[in-house]
């Protein structure tokens, strides 16, 4: 019986990584925890062999007949990313001058279709992230120790299968969104970023900060209590605040941080080569969530 065709799947889809190309060299920066930096075409970054395939046999040359791929789960997001990013770039952002607290946020009219598509894209980056992949086998590895690579990959895929639809359907079009624009400091992306989604069910208070382009990141939260409007706001941040939000990537990433032109200074959190989390609520993302108009966490 023929085996499932081997494929290279991307946890950082090319539909997004293409926006991280520097105009000078047409490449994207890649930095590792040991400080080694390379510049590569974005299509060479964020890939994993058969990352979205479920293969049950312990023999790599054998097929069980029920092997399957769930790459199609992300097709809607991947096809929508260019349009969605164009829409985000078209939104109104107030200048940084003479604004304080909630006055920094600009309310934006949005319809259900736009919000649903935005969530589809955001969730897809969370679900495919190596951070989520690692979390999906953490319980098993804590009790059994290191797993053989093929068994580990199969377990990851089985746990991630259908997670995209489960999360997206569970969120609907609810929650609060902030599209963050950084004119003076580039955002960075990594194999982990701020999110409390776990590969089981939605958290009671779902939240994520997802870098989309070097100038745009999207913050999402569904508080316990909140005013439904404005559902979406925009916010411009200065270099200091952008650096504070980039810290979340240093904390949550493990092996890979990507950048366009502005190479980040490595934080000790990232140098430890481990997916970490903020240990308390006193972190820059939660502090920003507390400022969102109509948000009560």
Order of alpha helices (4+ residues) and beta strands (2+ residues): beta-alpha-beta-beta-beta-beta-beta-alpha-beta-alpha-alpha-alpha-alpha-alpha-beta-beta-beta-beta-beta-beta-alpha-beta-alpha-alpha-beta
